[in-house]
Amino acid sequence: MSVSKAKAYNQLHLLPPKQSLVETIPVLRQVSKSAVALAELKGLTQTLPNPSILINAVVLKEAQASSEIENVITTQDKLYQALFAKSDKTDEPTKEVLRYREALLMGTKLIKEKGFLNTNGIISIQNELEQNNAGVRKLPGTALVNDLTNEIIYIPPDDFDTINNLMSNLEQYINTDNDEVSPLIKLAIQHYQFESIHPFYDGNGRTGRIMNVLYLILKGLLDEPVLYLSSYIIKNKANYYRLLQEVRTKNNWEEWILYMLKAIEQTSLETINQINQINALFVQTQKQVQEQLPRIYSKDLIEVLFVNPYCKIDFLVERMNLNRKTASTYLKNLEDFHIVRAEERGKELIYVNIRLYDFFKKGK
């Protein structure tokens, strides 16, 4: 594709697109399936002994997968070690993934406090991801290129005023609900539009994927950021980029929206299964400690082990109001019965929740 032909694609239309293009019969059928799965996930999240168990796990998985799409690769073990053991030797890819986690949690807090998502909020999320204050693009020259052929696929808008006008329109679309279009359809539309505006020099893909989860929270379809959409995108990466491009070149809204709706349904079902398994592991651990270590058992103790798969004496001291000697004794008792595994990480001794760690490792 020549640059001149690609250039034609940067004339983005303001939202919304024609309703007849986005509310087709196949789309409306899939909306029903996706909405049912998402509602079940929202309800089931509240059955966990402590929702933070799932939030920690899913946010890290989402951060890892979303960054992997951008070829930033790390391991779950490195992430947990950096997050809970506070290693001084954290490598740059791991730090970058953890910045995604912080940006997602920051965005969640912002949505809950303000009740809307505006351009300034989106810029704040991107700043947290990239650790810079470059803001919206002011210089031309950005182009999306095929990694294999170096062919220019798409040139996003490159005029600062045009980008700002498109972002203002997107902001209004995200925060207004007077068109009676399903928010799940609107999620797919806003994601396409943001990725096509491509407002930042870096971090557009990850910022856009964070916005997906925040949008569901904003619309009351989730209470916490527990949807792991990037896993679906990784498994179907070629279709993700193909369908984004086909909206630009062929106005193919139906297939793009169906793709995103199926991502919501499948990911919701996978997370529901994960919640059920985590609940079972919690009960199994709870029962073992009650039977084998009744003197130290408390529900708070089990929660600490599950919220922090890499546990430390400090966590028991802070969250159970124990002295260090007692906390150390508790963890040593748990180690004796193979509930946790002690590992030296740098200068620290951490205690790995064996069941939960193996579960997350298996589910990777």
C-alpha positions, 0 to 999 in steps of 0.5 A: 500500500502506498503512503498516499493510499494509506493517507486516505484512511486517516479521515475519521468520521465522528461518532456515532456510526449509523445505527443500522451498521452496528445493530445488525441481527447477528450483533444483537443476538451476540449482545444477549449472550455476552451480557448474560456471561458478563452479568454472571461474572459480576455477580459471582465476583462477590462470592469470593471471600475477598474480591482482592484475590481475583483482582490481584490475579486478573489485573496482573494477567491482563497487564502481562497479556496486554503488554505481550501484545506489544512484545513486552515479555515477562513471567508471572513469577517475576511479576509476583516477586516484584510486586510482593517481594519488592526485588531490587533486581526487577528487569525493565519488561517486568517494571513496564508490565507493573506500570500497566497494573498501576495505570489500570488501578489508577483508572479504576479509582478515577472512574469510581470517584468521578463517574466519567472518563474524559480526555484528561483522564485518558492522558493520565492513564497513558502518562502512568504507562509511559512515564512521560508527559508528552500528551496528545501528539502534536507532530506529524509522522506517525504511521502504523506499519506491517512488521513483516513487510514494512508496508504502511497500513494506516496513517492516523490523523496528524493535525493537533486540532483534528485529534483534539476534536476527535477526542472530544467527540469520543469523550462525549460518546463514552459518557453519554447514554441517550442513544439506546445502543447497548453499552457492549456495542458502544465498547467495541465502537469506542475502542475502534475509534480510540485506536484509530485516532491513535492520539499518543506517540506511544502506549495507544494499544495498552491505553485502549485496552485499559479503557475497555475495562474502565468502560464496563465499570463506568456503565455498571456492568462490572464493579472491579477490573476483573475481565481479562480481555487481552487473553482473547486478543492474543489468541485471535491477534491477526483477526483483531488487527484485520477487523480494525483495518476493515472498519477503516477500509470497508466500513465492516462494523458488524464483524468487528463488533462481533469480535469484541462481543465474543471476546467479552463472552468468552473471557467472562466464562473463563473468569467465572471458571477461574472464580469457581476454582479459586473458591474451591482452593480457598475452601480446601486450604481453609479446611486443611488449616482448621483440621491440622493447625486449629490453634492458628486458624482464622479466616483472615489468615487464609485471606492474607495467603490468597490476596498475597500469593507471595506472603511475608511476615510483614503482611501478617503483622500489618493485616492480622495485628500480630507481632513478628515472632507470632507471624513467623511461627504461623508461616513456619507452621503452614510450611510444615504442612506444605500449605506454603513454600519458603523461598529466599528472594534477595534478602527476603524470605517469602512464603508462596501459597503453593495451591494458588501459585500452581493454579495460576501457573497452570492457567497461564 
